[in-house]
């Protein structure tokens, strides 16, 4: 039987970085905290996590900020 993963390695790194930050942060800040992940990778992971309703985003001064959803 094949074991299905809940989160990919990139998603785990982004989630961990967001919990460490504990505030609204840009994709660039999150990528920096996620062990030097590239900005493009972090941005695509954040968009995927938003579709899964794990993170939320807001626009402020033409920048998109991300934060974990409260469950």
N, CA, C and O atoms as a Maestro MAE file, in Angstrom:
{
 s_m_m2io_version
 :::
 2.0.0
}

f_m_ct {
 s_m_title
 :::
 protein
 m_atom[284] {
  # First column is atom index #
  i_m_mmod_type
  r_m_x_coord
  r_m_y_coord
  r_m_z_coord
  i_m_residue_number
  s_m_chain_name
  s_m_pdb_residue_name
  s_m_pdb_atom_name
  i_m_atomic_number
  :::
  1 25 0.843 -1.175 0.000 1 A "UNK " " N  " 7
  2 3 0.000 0.000 0.000 1 A "UNK " " CA " 6
  3 2 0.895 1.247 0.000 1 A "UNK " " C  " 6
  4 15 1.841 1.342 0.782 1 A "UNK " " O  " 8
  5 25 0.589 2.181 -0.869 2 A "UNK " " N  " 7
  6 3 1.362 3.399 -1.000 2 A "UNK " " CA " 6
  7 2 0.900 4.415 0.046 2 A "UNK " " C  " 6
  8 15 -0.293 4.660 0.224 2 A "UNK " " O  " 8
  9 25 1.887 4.994 0.730 3 A "UNK " " N  " 7
  10 3 1.568 5.991 1.748 3 A "UNK " " CA " 6
  11 2 1.475 7.370 1.084 3 A "UNK " " C  " 6
  12 15 2.402 7.786 0.388 3 A "UNK " " O  " 8
  13 25 0.388 8.060 1.290 4 A "UNK " " N  " 7
  14 3 0.165 9.368 0.686 4 A "UNK " " CA " 6
  15 2 0.676 10.465 1.617 4 A "UNK " " C  " 6
  16 15 0.366 10.479 2.808 4 A "UNK " " O  " 8
  17 25 1.460 11.378 1.061 5 A "UNK " " N  " 7
  18 3 1.993 12.481 1.849 5 A "UNK " " CA " 6
  19 2 0.962 13.583 1.989 5 A "UNK " " C  " 6
  20 15 0.231 13.894 1.049 5 A "UNK " " O  " 8
  21 25 0.915 14.167 3.174 6 A "UNK " " N  " 7
  22 3 0.009 15.284 3.402 6 A "UNK " " CA " 6
  23 2 0.640 16.566 2.878 6 A "UNK " " C  " 6
  24 15 -0.016 17.340 2.181 6 A "UNK " " O  " 8
  25 25 1.919 16.798 3.212 7 A "UNK " " N  " 7
  26 3 2.638 17.988 2.764 7 A "UNK " " CA " 6
  27 2 3.944 17.582 2.092 7 A "UNK " " C  " 6
  28 15 4.584 16.610 2.493 7 A "UNK " " O  " 8
  29 25 4.331 18.334 1.068 8 A "UNK " " N  " 7
  30 3 5.627 18.112 0.434 8 A "UNK " " CA " 6
  31 2 6.711 18.724 1.317 8 A "UNK " " C  " 6
  32 15 6.411 19.430 2.279 8 A "UNK " " O  " 8
  33 25 7.960 18.453 0.988 9 A "UNK " " N  " 7
  34 3 9.080 18.988 1.761 9 A "UNK " " CA " 6
  35 2 9.097 20.515 1.700 9 A "UNK " " C  " 6
  36 15 9.357 21.169 2.709 9 A "UNK " " O  " 8
  37 25 8.826 21.082 0.537 10 A "UNK " " N  " 7
  38 3 8.796 22.548 0.391 10 A "UNK " " CA " 6
  39 2 7.682 23.157 1.232 10 A "UNK " " C  " 6
  40 15 7.874 24.195 1.865 10 A "UNK " " O  " 8
  41 25 6.524 22.518 1.239 11 A "UNK " " N  " 7
  42 3 5.406 23.018 2.041 11 A "UNK " " CA " 6
  43 2 5.749 22.971 3.526 11 A "UNK " " C  " 6
  44 15 5.414 23.894 4.269 11 A "UNK " " O  " 8
  45 25 6.411 21.907 3.960 12 A "UNK " " N  " 7
  46 3 6.821 21.810 5.362 12 A "UNK " " CA " 6
  47 2 7.796 22.912 5.731 12 A "UNK " " C  " 6
  48 15 7.702 23.481 6.819 12 A "UNK " " O  " 8
  49 25 8.732 23.223 4.842 13 A "UNK " " N  " 7
  50 3 9.703 24.291 5.112 13 A "UNK " " CA " 6
  51 2 9.024 25.651 5.211 13 A "UNK " " C  " 6
  52 15 9.365 26.451 6.082 13 A "UNK " " O  " 8
  53 25 8.067 25.917 4.327 14 A "UNK " " N  " 7
  54 3 7.351 27.194 4.343 14 A "UNK " " CA " 6
  55 2 6.491 27.308 5.596 14 A "UNK " " C  " 6
  56 15 6.473 28.359 6.236 14 A "UNK " " O  " 8
  57 25 5.785 26.253 5.952 15 A "UNK " " N  " 7
  58 3 4.942 26.274 7.153 15 A "UNK " " CA " 6
  59 2 5.790 26.495 8.393 15 A "UNK " " C  " 6
  60 15 5.413 27.269 9.273 15 A "UNK " " O  " 8
  61 25 6.933 25.822 8.472 16 A "UNK " " N  " 7
  62 3 7.836 25.991 9.607 16 A "UNK " " CA " 6
  63 2 8.336 27.429 9.704 16 A "UNK " " C  " 6
  64 15 8.384 28.001 10.793 16 A "UNK " " O  " 8
  65 25 8.704 28.007 8.579 17 A "UNK " " N  " 7
  66 3 9.181 29.396 8.558 17 A "UNK " " CA " 6
  67 2 8.084 30.361 8.992 17 A "UNK " " C  " 6
  68 15 8.355 31.332 9.698 17 A "UNK " " O  " 8
  69 25 6.852 30.099 8.574 18 A "UNK " " N  " 7
  70 3 5.747 30.986 8.939 18 A "UNK " " CA " 6
  71 2 5.450 30.907 10.432 18 A "UNK " " C  " 6
  72 15 5.121 31.921 11.049 18 A "UNK " " O  " 8
  73 25 5.563 29.720 11.021 19 A "UNK " " N  " 7
  74 3 5.360 29.595 12.466 19 A "UNK " " CA " 6
  75 2 6.483 30.283 13.232 19 A "UNK " " C  " 6
  76 15 6.241 30.862 14.291 19 A "UNK " " O  " 8
  77 25 7.703 30.228 12.717 20 A "UNK " " N  " 7
  78 3 8.819 30.909 13.364 20 A "UNK " " CA " 6
  79 2 8.634 32.428 13.322 20 A "UNK " " C  " 6
  80 15 8.920 33.123 14.296 20 A "UNK " " O  " 8
  81 25 8.156 32.930 12.191 21 A "UNK " " N  " 7
  82 3 7.933 34.375 12.071 21 A "UNK " " CA " 6
  83 2 6.770 34.821 12.947 21 A "UNK " " C  " 6
  84 15 6.887 35.808 13.673 21 A "UNK " " O  " 8
  85 25 5.663 34.113 12.889 22 A "UNK " " N  " 7
  86 3 4.512 34.414 13.727 22 A "UNK " " CA " 6
  87 2 3.835 35.747 13.460 22 A "UNK " " C  " 6
  88 15 3.207 36.313 14.355 22 A "UNK " " O  " 8
  89 25 3.955 36.253 12.241 23 A "UNK " " N  " 7
  90 3 3.352 37.541 11.876 23 A "UNK " " CA " 6
  91 2 3.115 37.549 10.372 23 A "UNK " " C  " 6
  92 15 3.487 36.611 9.668 23 A "UNK " " O  " 8
  93 25 2.486 38.626 9.888 24 A "UNK " " N  " 7
  94 3 2.317 38.799 8.448 24 A "UNK " " CA " 6
  95 2 3.707 38.989 7.841 24 A "UNK " " C  " 6
  96 15 4.508 39.762 8.366 24 A "UNK " " O  " 8
  97 25 3.998 38.297 6.752 25 A "UNK " " N  " 7
  98 3 5.309 38.393 6.115 25 A "UNK " " CA " 6
  99 2 5.168 38.252 4.606 25 A "UNK " " C  " 6
  100 15 4.227 37.633 4.110 25 A "UNK " " O  " 8
  101 25 6.116 38.835 3.891 26 A "UNK " " N  " 7
  102 3 6.131 38.723 2.433 26 A "UNK " " CA " 6
  103 2 6.719 37.372 2.041 26 A "UNK " " C  " 6
  104 15 7.334 36.690 2.861 26 A "UNK " " O  " 8
  105 25 6.525 36.997 0.789 27 A "UNK " " N  " 7
  106 3 7.073 35.731 0.288 27 A "UNK " " CA " 6
  107 2 8.596 35.745 0.369 27 A "UNK " " C  " 6
  108 15 9.214 34.709 0.612 27 A "UNK " " O  " 8
  109 25 9.202 36.913 0.166 28 A "UNK " " N  " 7
  110 3 10.662 37.016 0.244 28 A "UNK " " CA " 6
  111 2 11.153 36.732 1.666 28 A "UNK " " C  " 6
  112 15 12.132 36.009 1.848 28 A "UNK " " O  " 8
  113 25 10.484 37.293 2.668 29 A "UNK " " N  " 7
  114 3 10.869 37.039 4.063 29 A "UNK " " CA " 6
  115 2 10.697 35.564 4.413 29 A "UNK " " C  " 6
  116 15 11.549 34.968 5.072 29 A "UNK " " O  " 8
  117 25 9.594 34.986 3.967 30 A "UNK " " N  " 7
  118 3 9.327 33.578 4.255 30 A "UNK " " CA " 6
  119 2 10.378 32.693 3.588 30 A "UNK " " C  " 6
  120 15 10.857 31.731 4.189 30 A "UNK " " O  " 8
  121 25 10.735 33.018 2.348 31 A "UNK " " N  " 7
  122 3 11.749 32.220 1.656 31 A "UNK " " CA " 6
  123 2 13.098 32.321 2.351 31 A "UNK " " C  " 6
  124 15 13.849 31.346 2.385 31 A "UNK " " O  " 8
  125 25 13.414 33.472 2.900 32 A "UNK " " N  " 7
  126 3 14.669 33.662 3.625 32 A "UNK " " CA " 6
  127 2 14.696 32.804 4.891 32 A "UNK " " C  " 6
  128 15 15.732 32.224 5.219 32 A "UNK " " O  " 8
  129 25 13.590 32.719 5.594 33 A "UNK " " N  " 7
  130 3 13.489 31.921 6.818 33 A "UNK " " CA " 6
  131 2 13.380 30.433 6.523 33 A "UNK " " C  " 6
  132 15 13.642 29.613 7.403 33 A "UNK " " O  " 8
  133 25 13.003 30.071 5.320 34 A "UNK " " N  " 7
  134 3 12.812 28.662 4.944 34 A "UNK " " CA " 6
  135 2 14.116 28.070 4.407 34 A "UNK " " C  " 6
  136 15 14.134 27.480 3.327 34 A "UNK " " O  " 8
  137 25 15.168 28.223 5.136 35 A "UNK " " N  " 7
  138 3 16.486 27.655 4.799 35 A "UNK " " CA " 6
  139 2 16.979 28.074 3.419 35 A "UNK " " C  " 6
  140 15 17.502 27.252 2.666 35 A "UNK " " O  " 8
  141 25 16.814 29.345 3.090 36 A "UNK " " N  " 7
  142 3 17.342 29.864 1.835 36 A "UNK " " CA " 6
  143 2 16.606 29.402 0.595 36 A "UNK " " C  " 6
  144 15 17.202 29.317 -0.478 36 A "UNK " " O  " 8
  145 25 15.340 29.106 0.716 37 A "UNK " " N  " 7
  146 3 14.518 28.699 -0.426 37 A "UNK " " CA " 6
  147 2 14.422 29.880 -1.393 37 A "UNK " " C  " 6
  148 15 14.462 31.033 -0.965 37 A "UNK " " O  " 8
  149 25 14.297 29.604 -2.679 38 A "UNK " " N  " 7
  150 3 14.172 30.695 -3.640 38 A "UNK " " CA " 6
  151 2 12.814 31.381 -3.491 38 A "UNK " " C  " 6
  152 15 11.850 30.775 -3.026 38 A "UNK " " O  " 8
  153 25 12.753 32.635 -3.886 39 A "UNK " " N  " 7
  154 3 11.526 33.415 -3.774 39 A "UNK " " CA " 6
  155 2 10.421 32.806 -4.622 39 A "UNK " " C  " 6
  156 15 9.269 32.740 -4.193 39 A "UNK " " O  " 8
  157 25 10.770 32.361 -5.824 40 A "UNK " " N  " 7
  158 3 9.754 31.799 -6.728 40 A "UNK " " CA " 6
  159 2 9.144 30.526 -6.163 40 A "UNK " " C  " 6
  160 15 7.935 30.321 -6.270 40 A "UNK " " O  " 8
  161 25 9.958 29.675 -5.566 41 A "UNK " " N  " 7
  162 3 9.454 28.437 -4.977 41 A "UNK " " CA " 6
  163 2 8.531 28.746 -3.812 41 A "UNK " " C  " 6
  164 15 7.446 28.173 -3.705 41 A "UNK " " O  " 8
  165 25 8.960 29.656 -2.933 42 A "UNK " " N  " 7
  166 3 8.137 30.022 -1.778 42 A "UNK " " CA " 6
  167 2 6.804 30.613 -2.232 42 A "UNK " " C  " 6
  168 15 5.765 30.313 -1.645 42 A "UNK " " O  " 8
  169 25 6.824 31.436 -3.254 43 A "UNK " " N  " 7
  170 3 5.604 32.059 -3.752 43 A "UNK " " CA " 6
  171 2 4.640 31.014 -4.311 43 A "UNK " " C  " 6
  172 15 3.438 31.090 -4.057 43 A "UNK " " O  " 8
  173 25 5.143 30.048 -5.060 44 A "UNK " " N  " 7
  174 3 4.254 29.019 -5.609 44 A "UNK " " CA " 6
  175 2 3.719 28.103 -4.507 44 A "UNK " " C  " 6
  176 15 2.571 27.664 -4.573 44 A "UNK " " O  " 8
  177 25 4.542 27.811 -3.492 45 A "UNK " " N  " 7
  178 3 4.082 26.991 -2.368 45 A "UNK " " CA " 6
  179 2 3.005 27.736 -1.590 45 A "UNK " " C  " 6
  180 15 2.013 27.136 -1.178 45 A "UNK " " O  " 8
  181 25 3.191 29.031 -1.386 46 A "UNK " " N  " 7
  182 3 2.195 29.829 -0.663 46 A "UNK " " CA " 6
  183 2 0.861 29.849 -1.410 46 A "UNK " " C  " 6
  184 15 -0.198 29.771 -0.788 46 A "UNK " " O  " 8
  185 25 0.909 29.952 -2.733 47 A "UNK " " N  " 7
  186 3 -0.327 29.925 -3.512 47 A "UNK " " CA " 6
  187 2 -1.022 28.570 -3.405 47 A "UNK " " C  " 6
  188 15 -2.249 28.507 -3.321 47 A "UNK " " O  " 8
  189 25 -0.242 27.483 -3.406 48 A "UNK " " N  " 7
  190 3 -0.811 26.148 -3.227 48 A "UNK " " CA " 6
  191 2 -1.444 25.996 -1.849 48 A "UNK " " C  " 6
  192 15 -2.529 25.430 -1.717 48 A "UNK " " O  " 8
  193 25 -0.757 26.506 -0.817 49 A "UNK " " N  " 7
  194 3 -1.286 26.417 0.543 49 A "UNK " " CA " 6
  195 2 -2.539 27.267 0.705 49 A "UNK " " C  " 6
  196 15 -3.410 26.941 1.511 49 A "UNK " " O  " 8
  197 25 -2.635 28.360 -0.059 50 A "UNK " " N  " 7
  198 3 -3.842 29.183 -0.003 50 A "UNK " " CA " 6
  199 2 -5.030 28.426 -0.592 50 A "UNK " " C  " 6
  200 15 -6.148 28.539 -0.087 50 A "UNK " " O  " 8
  201 25 -4.800 27.661 -1.644 51 A "UNK " " N  " 7
  202 3 -5.872 26.852 -2.227 51 A "UNK " " CA " 6
  203 2 -6.354 25.789 -1.249 51 A "UNK " " C  " 6
  204 15 -7.526 25.411 -1.262 51 A "UNK " " O  " 8
  205 25 -5.442 25.305 -0.394 52 A "UNK " " N  " 7
  206 3 -5.805 24.322 0.631 52 A "UNK " " CA " 6
  207 2 -6.366 24.988 1.892 52 A "UNK " " C  " 6
  208 15 -6.703 24.311 2.863 52 A "UNK " " O  " 8
  209 25 -6.461 26.324 1.864 53 A "UNK " " N  " 7
  210 3 -6.990 27.122 2.981 53 A "UNK " " CA " 6
  211 2 -6.162 26.971 4.257 53 A "UNK " " C  " 6
  212 15 -6.710 26.923 5.358 53 A "UNK " " O  " 8
  213 25 -4.839 26.896 4.101 54 A "UNK " " N  " 7
  214 3 -3.928 26.787 5.233 54 A "UNK " " CA " 6
  215 2 -3.337 28.151 5.562 54 A "UNK " " C  " 6
  216 15 -3.060 28.449 6.724 54 A "UNK " " O  " 8
  217 25 -3.143 28.983 4.534 55 A "UNK " " N  " 7
  218 3 -2.633 30.333 4.742 55 A "UNK " " CA " 6
  219 2 -3.635 31.338 4.196 55 A "UNK " " C  " 6
  220 15 -4.517 30.991 3.411 55 A "UNK " " O  " 8
  221 25 -3.488 32.585 4.618 56 A "UNK " " N  " 7
  222 3 -4.303 33.673 4.080 56 A "UNK " " CA " 6
  223 2 -3.362 34.792 3.650 56 A "UNK " " C  " 6
  224 15 -2.221 34.865 4.106 56 A "UNK " " O  " 8
  225 25 -3.842 35.649 2.782 57 A "UNK " " N  " 7
  226 3 -3.006 36.735 2.289 57 A "UNK " " CA " 6
  227 2 -3.779 38.040 2.293 57 A "UNK " " C  " 6
  228 15 -5.010 38.061 2.298 57 A "UNK " " O  " 8
  229 25 -3.024 39.122 2.291 58 A "UNK " " N  " 7
  230 3 -3.626 40.450 2.166 58 A "UNK " " CA " 6
  231 2 -2.653 41.338 1.420 58 A "UNK " " C  " 6
  232 15 -1.444 41.105 1.433 58 A "UNK " " O  " 8
  233 25 -3.193 42.369 0.763 59 A "UNK " " N  " 7
  234 3 -2.377 43.338 0.035 59 A "UNK " " CA " 6
  235 2 -2.235 44.588 0.893 59 A "UNK " " C  " 6
  236 15 -3.217 45.088 1.442 59 A "UNK " " O  " 8
  237 25 -1.013 45.088 1.005 60 A "UNK " " N  " 7
  238 3 -0.738 46.302 1.750 60 A "UNK " " CA " 6
  239 2 0.393 47.031 1.041 60 A "UNK " " C  " 6
  240 15 1.489 46.489 0.894 60 A "UNK " " O  " 8
  241 25 0.136 48.245 0.606 61 A "UNK " " N  " 7
  242 3 1.120 49.043 -0.130 61 A "UNK " " CA " 6
  243 2 1.669 48.287 -1.340 61 A "UNK " " C  " 6
  244 15 2.879 48.271 -1.567 61 A "UNK " " O  " 8
  245 25 0.794 47.671 -2.105 62 A "UNK " " N  " 7
  246 3 1.112 46.930 -3.326 62 A "UNK " " CA " 6
  247 2 2.012 45.724 -3.090 62 A "UNK " " C  " 6
  248 15 2.647 45.242 -4.027 62 A "UNK " " O  " 8
  249 25 2.079 45.228 -1.861 63 A "UNK " " N  " 7
  250 3 2.824 44.015 -1.535 63 A "UNK " " CA " 6
  251 2 1.856 43.006 -0.932 63 A "UNK " " C  " 6
  252 15 0.937 43.373 -0.198 63 A "UNK " " O  " 8
  253 25 2.070 41.730 -1.248 64 A "UNK " " N  " 7
  254 3 1.225 40.677 -0.704 64 A "UNK " " CA " 6
  255 2 1.892 40.112 0.540 64 A "UNK " " C  " 6
  256 15 3.058 39.718 0.511 64 A "UNK " " O  " 8
  257 25 1.135 40.076 1.634 65 A "UNK " " N  " 7
  258 3 1.601 39.533 2.905 65 A "UNK " " CA " 6
  259 2 0.848 38.251 3.201 65 A "UNK " " C  " 6
  260 15 -0.334 38.126 2.881 65 A "UNK " " O  " 8
  261 25 1.539 37.295 3.817 66 A "UNK " " N  " 7
  262 3 0.984 35.974 4.094 66 A "UNK " " CA " 6
  263 2 1.033 35.675 5.580 66 A "UNK " " C  " 6
  264 15 1.922 36.141 6.292 66 A "UNK " " O  " 8
  265 25 0.050 34.877 6.047 67 A "UNK " " N  " 7
  266 3 0.004 34.445 7.442 67 A "UNK " " CA " 6
  267 2 -0.765 33.129 7.519 67 A "UNK " " C  " 6
  268 15 -1.623 32.845 6.684 67 A "UNK " " O  " 8
  269 25 -0.442 32.335 8.536 68 A "UNK " " N  " 7
  270 3 -1.147 31.068 8.745 68 A "UNK " " CA " 6
  271 2 -2.584 31.351 9.163 68 A "UNK " " C  " 6
  272 15 -2.846 32.299 9.904 68 A "UNK " " O  " 8
  273 25 -3.518 30.523 8.685 69 A "UNK " " N  " 7
  274 3 -4.913 30.620 9.131 69 A "UNK " " CA " 6
  275 2 -5.039 30.097 10.545 69 A "UNK " " C  " 6
  276 15 -4.311 29.189 10.948 69 A "UNK " " O  " 8
  277 25 -5.957 30.667 11.295 70 A "UNK " " N  " 7
  278 3 -6.244 30.169 12.650 70 A "UNK " " CA " 6
  279 2 -7.305 29.083 12.521 70 A "UNK " " C  " 6
  280 15 -8.340 29.290 11.888 70 A "UNK " " O  " 8
  281 25 -7.046 27.945 13.112 71 A "UNK " " N  " 7
  282 3 -7.996 26.835 13.031 71 A "UNK " " CA " 6
  283 2 -8.715 26.646 14.327 71 A "UNK " " C  " 6
  284 15 -9.555 25.754 14.442 71 A "UNK " " O  " 8
  :::
 }
 m_bond[283] {
  # First column is bond index #
  i_m_from
  i_m_to
  i_m_order
  :::
  1 1 2 1
  2 2 3 1
  3 3 4 2
  4 3 5 1
  5 5 6 1
  6 6 7 1
  7 7 8 2
  8 7 9 1
  9 9 10 1
  10 10 11 1
  11 11 12 2
  12 11 13 1
  13 13 14 1
  14 14 15 1
  15 15 16 2
  16 15 17 1
  17 17 18 1
  18 18 19 1
  19 19 20 2
  20 19 21 1
  21 21 22 1
  22 22 23 1
  23 23 24 2
  24 23 25 1
  25 25 26 1
  26 26 27 1
  27 27 28 2
  28 27 29 1
  29 29 30 1
  30 30 31 1
  31 31 32 2
  32 31 33 1
  33 33 34 1
  34 34 35 1
  35 35 36 2
  36 35 37 1
  37 37 38 1
  38 38 39 1
  39 39 40 2
  40 39 41 1
  41 41 42 1
  42 42 43 1
  43 43 44 2
  44 43 45 1
  45 45 46 1
  46 46 47 1
  47 47 48 2
  48 47 49 1
  49 49 50 1
  50 50 51 1
  51 51 52 2
  52 51 53 1
  53 53 54 1
  54 54 55 1
  55 55 56 2
  56 55 57 1
  57 57 58 1
  58 58 59 1
  59 59 60 2
  60 59 61 1
  61 61 62 1
  62 62 63 1
  63 63 64 2
  64 63 65 1
  65 65 66 1
  66 66 67 1
  67 67 68 2
  68 67 69 1
  69 69 70 1
  70 70 71 1
  71 71 72 2
  72 71 73 1
  73 73 74 1
  74 74 75 1
  75 75 76 2
  76 75 77 1
  77 77 78 1
  78 78 79 1
  79 79 80 2
  80 79 81 1
  81 81 82 1
  82 82 83 1
  83 83 84 2
  84 83 85 1
  85 85 86 1
  86 86 87 1
  87 87 88 2
  88 87 89 1
  89 89 90 1
  90 90 91 1
  91 91 92 2
  92 91 93 1
  93 93 94 1
  94 94 95 1
  95 95 96 2
  96 95 97 1
  97 97 98 1
  98 98 99 1
  99 99 100 2
  100 99 101 1
  101 101 102 1
  102 102 103 1
  103 103 104 2
  104 103 105 1
  105 105 106 1
  106 106 107 1
  107 107 108 2
  108 107 109 1
  109 109 110 1
  110 110 111 1
  111 111 112 2
  112 111 113 1
  113 113 114 1
  114 114 115 1
  115 115 116 2
  116 115 117 1
  117 117 118 1
  118 118 119 1
  119 119 120 2
  120 119 121 1
  121 121 122 1
  122 122 123 1
  123 123 124 2
  124 123 125 1
  125 125 126 1
  126 126 127 1
  127 127 128 2
  128 127 129 1
  129 129 130 1
  130 130 131 1
  131 131 132 2
  132 131 133 1
  133 133 134 1
  134 134 135 1
  135 135 136 2
  136 135 137 1
  137 137 138 1
  138 138 139 1
  139 139 140 2
  140 139 141 1
  141 141 142 1
  142 142 143 1
  143 143 144 2
  144 143 145 1
  145 145 146 1
  146 146 147 1
  147 147 148 2
  148 147 149 1
  149 149 150 1
  150 150 151 1
  151 151 152 2
  152 151 153 1
  153 153 154 1
  154 154 155 1
  155 155 156 2
  156 155 157 1
  157 157 158 1
  158 158 159 1
  159 159 160 2
  160 159 161 1
  161 161 162 1
  162 162 163 1
  163 163 164 2
  164 163 165 1
  165 165 166 1
  166 166 167 1
  167 167 168 2
  168 167 169 1
  169 169 170 1
  170 170 171 1
  171 171 172 2
  172 171 173 1
  173 173 174 1
  174 174 175 1
  175 175 176 2
  176 175 177 1
  177 177 178 1
  178 178 179 1
  179 179 180 2
  180 179 181 1
  181 181 182 1
  182 182 183 1
  183 183 184 2
  184 183 185 1
  185 185 186 1
  186 186 187 1
  187 187 188 2
  188 187 189 1
  189 189 190 1
  190 190 191 1
  191 191 192 2
  192 191 193 1
  193 193 194 1
  194 194 195 1
  195 195 196 2
  196 195 197 1
  197 197 198 1
  198 198 199 1
  199 199 200 2
  200 199 201 1
  201 201 202 1
  202 202 203 1
  203 203 204 2
  204 203 205 1
  205 205 206 1
  206 206 207 1
  207 207 208 2
  208 207 209 1
  209 209 210 1
  210 210 211 1
  211 211 212 2
  212 211 213 1
  213 213 214 1
  214 214 215 1
  215 215 216 2
  216 215 217 1
  217 217 218 1
  218 218 219 1
  219 219 220 2
  220 219 221 1
  221 221 222 1
  222 222 223 1
  223 223 224 2
  224 223 225 1
  225 225 226 1
  226 226 227 1
  227 227 228 2
  228 227 229 1
  229 229 230 1
  230 230 231 1
  231 231 232 2
  232 231 233 1
  233 233 234 1
  234 234 235 1
  235 235 236 2
  236 235 237 1
  237 237 238 1
  238 238 239 1
  239 239 240 2
  240 239 241 1
  241 241 242 1
  242 242 243 1
  243 243 244 2
  244 243 245 1
  245 245 246 1
  246 246 247 1
  247 247 248 2
  248 247 249 1
  249 249 250 1
  250 250 251 1
  251 251 252 2
  252 251 253 1
  253 253 254 1
  254 254 255 1
  255 255 256 2
  256 255 257 1
  257 257 258 1
  258 258 259 1
  259 259 260 2
  260 259 261 1
  261 261 262 1
  262 262 263 1
  263 263 264 2
  264 263 265 1
  265 265 266 1
  266 266 267 1
  267 267 268 2
  268 267 269 1
  269 269 270 1
  270 270 271 1
  271 271 272 2
  272 271 273 1
  273 273 274 1
  274 274 275 1
  275 275 276 2
  276 275 277 1
  277 277 278 1
  278 278 279 1
  279 279 280 2
  280 279 281 1
  281 281 282 1
  282 282 283 1
  283 283 284 2
  :::
 }
}
